[in-house]
Amino acid sequence: MVVVEPKNTAVLEYEGLHLYHAHRSNCSGRVRLLLEEKGLPWVSHHIQLAKRENVTEDYFGINPKGVVPSLIHDGKVVTESNDILAYLEEAYPDPGFRAVSDQFQPEIDQWLKLSGDTHMPGIKTIQYYKINAAAMKKTDEEVALYRRLQKDPAYLEFHGKHDLPGQSFSSGDADKAQSLMDGIFVNMDGILANNEWLVGDAYTLADISWSPSITTLMGGDYDFDAYPHLKAWYDRISKRPAFEKAITEWRARTWDDH
Ligand SMILES: N[C@@H](CCC(=O)N[C@@H](CS)C(=O)NCC(=O)O)C(=O)O
């Protein structure tokens, strides 16, 4: 789990649960969804990605990769959305979202890991190519600031491809990202053909992690027609009151964009 020693020490004083998040970000959405499923009160620190509110010394002082979400729990900073899910589940076990037998626990962890590992090469690549390329265009000053603050090579490379002159994501990059995600969705659809949920017979962290990613891709007209069981699973989840509060309502709020 990623527990950060924040350079921005103001957050050490925070009491209770505070979440830095963006309204349309699927990584933020999965954390909001778990918070609502557990009925936990939390303080919102909304970050407008399109206004580069994440590209500041202050925010990099909380999340060293400059991304959302970041959870602060009684002054402890936890980053990486899937690690935050595991952290909250441990800190607030009731109601629990690992309600499957021991033999299935590793499967939940594999779904969380897969969700984290495929974000940048899959969903984020598709998004930057298709969905929010214009909204996420930085000015020259913002690019310079970003490249000064960002120390992570993978993020420097990814954003360089979007921000630097002469570089851009190509249709080939988007196709590769789509095949990666399609491979996962074929597998999910097969599981969901015979099961109500991704792991065992309960709604778990695996479902909570993946459902907001489907929302994001649907927002970019990703074609899910080949995955009817996945679509039915998503429909079931999206009708949950916690999902409406955590995802639907937040996405409907109007900020400039993204
Ligand atoms: N692995 C990270 C990925 C976080 C991430 O990429 N967040 C996006 C929104 S979904 C973001 O902050 N994008 C802005 C940027 O990369 O500058 C996690 O799961 O928390």
The ligand as an SDF file (V2000), in Angstrom:
LIG
                    3D

 20 19  0  0  0  0  0  0  0  0999 V2000
   -2.9130    4.5390  -10.5590 N   0  0  0  0  0  0  0  0  0  0  0  0
   -3.5690    5.7530  -10.1600 C   0  0  0  0  0  0  0  0  0  0  0  0
   -4.0390    6.4750  -11.3980 C   0  0  0  0  0  0  0  0  0  0  0  0
   -4.5960    7.8310  -11.0640 C   0  0  0  0  0  0  0  0  0  0  0  0
   -4.9310    8.6500  -12.3040 C   0  0  0  0  0  0  0  0  0  0  0  0
   -4.3370    8.4850  -13.3810 O   0  0  0  0  0  0  0  0  0  0  0  0
   -5.8750    9.5690  -12.1100 N   0  0  0  0  0  0  0  0  0  0  0  0
   -6.2930   10.4150  -13.2000 C   0  0  0  0  0  0  0  0  0  0  0  0
   -7.8010   10.5860  -13.1710 C   0  0  0  0  0  0  0  0  0  0  0  0
   -8.6070    9.0090  -13.3610 S   0  0  0  0  0  0  0  0  0  0  0  0
   -5.6200   11.7710  -13.0580 C   0  0  0  0  0  0  0  0  0  0  0  0
   -5.4220   12.2760  -11.9720 O   0  0  0  0  0  0  0  0  0  0  0  0
   -5.2480   12.3680  -14.2090 N   0  0  0  0  0  0  0  0  0  0  0  0
   -4.5730   13.6170  -14.2590 C   0  0  0  0  0  0  0  0  0  0  0  0
   -3.1150   13.4730  -14.6310 C   0  0  0  0  0  0  0  0  0  0  0  0
   -2.6480   12.3770  -14.9280 O   0  0  0  0  0  0  0  0  0  0  0  0
   -2.4160   14.4990  -14.6230 O   0  0  0  0  0  0  0  0  0  0  0  0
   -4.7390    5.4230   -9.2300 C   0  0  0  0  0  0  0  0  0  0  0  0
   -5.3590    4.3800   -9.3910 O   0  0  0  0  0  0  0  0  0  0  0  0
   -5.0080    6.2180   -8.2980 O   0  0  0  0  0  0  0  0  0  0  0  0
  1  2  1  0
  2  3  1  0
  2 18  1  0
  3  4  1  0
  4  5  1  0
  5  6  2  0
  5  7  1  0
  7  8  1  0
  8  9  1  0
  8 11  1  0
  9 10  1  0
 11 12  2  0
 11 13  1  0
 13 14  1  0
 14 15  1  0
 15 16  2  0
 15 17  1  0
 18 19  2  0
 18 20  1  0
M  END
$$$$
